[in-house]
Amino acid sequence: EKDKELIRSSWESLGKNKVPHGVVMFSRLFDLDPALLSLFQYNTSCGSKQDCLSSPEFLEHVTKVMLVFDVAVSHLDDLHTLDDFLLNLGRKHQAVGVNTQSFAVVGESLLYMLQSSLGQAYTAPLRQAWLNMYTIVVAAMSQGWAK
Ligand code: HEM
């Protein structure tokens, strides 16, 4: 349907290297919620936002995040096949101290990145399509917090 096409074509238009877009997303995330920086303390260079955003370990995480979105975009027709993977991913985030409430601000940061990267192509239907997909991904990850 139309939503899937909007997601696929916009994701493709970001180019092959998604890391810079992921950096924009996490930069926004740390502006909106600076406390999240401390969850990356496994990496001592994450004392300040700028240090963190340029550290190799952090860029690795950004790469992993973009890969998860990439997998989701390529499974729009069968997103639920990712449920187990996403549940386990949620568990890992619970273990490092992430709160499910933080996913709302992560979502805002994702939309901010899409808006700044896509410019004119960022429309209300596109925003809604991404939000719908993100909501499904987050719901699956949130199962990792369930008792
Ligand atoms: C792993 C933090 C959001 C995907 C990790 C790790 C930390 C972390 C500390 C373990 C160390 C590392 O691998 O770098 C956070 C924080 C987030 C966040 C604070 C936002 C509040 C996300 C999102 C995704 C994601 C939205 C993808 C949709 C991953 C992946 C791993 C990971 C794939 C590796 C898991 C593994 O080792 O199998 N995250 N993360 N993260 N994160 Fe995140």
Boltz pocket constraint, residues with backbone or C-beta under 6 A from the ligand:
constraints:
  - pocket:
      binder: B
      contacts: [[A, 36], [A, 39], [A, 40], [A, 42], [A, 57], [A, 60], [A, 61], [A, 64], [A, 65], [A, 66], [A, 68], [A, 69], [A, 89], [A, 92], [A, 93], [A, 96], [A, 98], [A, 99], [A, 102], [A, 103], [A, 106]]
      max_distance: 6.0
